[in-house]
Amino acid sequence: MAATPVLDLQPGDQIAHKGGWFTLAARPVPRAVGDRLTLTFVGGSQRSVHWLATVTTNHQGEL
């Protein structure tokens, strides 16, 4: 596990979210206004984060 800046996230990275591990489906997408990015997970769930935030990740194959 590692703390990864959201701007370094890649599709397939696993992110700690809502008490479990969610797999990122695509690169983070900026919102039209403001300082937030939208993370989209496999299955369609989304999370909004600040563009300078770090998230707990478990890169592919590290489980």
matplotlib code that plots the C-alpha trace (Angstrom):
import matplotlib.pyplot as plt

x = [0.0, 1.1, -0.1, -0.3, -1.1, -4.4, -2.6, -0.4, -3.3, -3.6, -6.5, -6.3, -4.9, -6.8, -8.0, -9.2, -12.8, -15.8, -14.1, -12.9, -10.7, -12.1, -10.4, -9.9, -11.6, -10.0, -7.7, -9.0, -11.2, -11.2, -14.6, -15.7, -15.2, -13.3, -10.4, -11.9, -11.3, -13.7, -12.4, -14.5, -14.3, -15.0, -18.8, -19.6, -19.1, -17.5, -15.5, -14.7, -11.2, -9.1, -6.6, -3.7, -5.0, -3.2, -5.1, -4.2, -3.5, -2.7, -1.1, -1.9, -0.4, 0.4, -2.5]
y = [0.0, 3.5, 7.1, 8.1, 11.6, 11.5, 13.0, 9.9, 7.4, 4.9, 2.7, -0.6, 1.0, -0.2, 2.6, 2.3, 3.6, 3.0, 0.3, -1.8, -1.7, -0.2, -0.6, 2.7, 2.4, 5.5, 8.4, 11.1, 13.6, 17.3, 19.0, 21.9, 24.3, 24.2, 22.2, 18.7, 15.6, 12.7, 9.2, 6.6, 3.0, -0.3, -0.8, 3.0, 4.2, 7.6, 9.6, 13.3, 14.4, 17.6, 17.6, 17.8, 15.0, 11.7, 8.4, 5.0, 2.7, -0.9, -1.1, -4.1, -7.4, -6.0, -7.7]
z = [0.0, -0.7, -0.6, -4.2, -5.6, -7.6, -10.6, -10.8, -10.8, -13.6, -14.7, -12.9, -9.6, -6.6, -4.2, -0.6, -0.7, 1.5, 3.5, 0.6, -2.5, -5.7, -9.1, -11.1, -14.5, -16.1, -15.4, -13.0, -14.8, -13.9, -13.2, -15.3, -12.4, -9.2, -7.8, -7.9, -9.9, -10.4, -9.9, -11.8, -10.6, -12.4, -12.0, -12.3, -8.7, -8.5, -5.9, -6.0, -4.7, -4.6, -7.4, -4.9, -2.7, -2.1, -1.8, -0.4, -3.3, -3.9, -7.4, -9.6, -8.2, -4.7, -2.8]

ax = plt.figure().add_subplot(projection="3d")
ax.plot(x, y, z, "-o")
ax.set_aspect("equal")
plt.show()
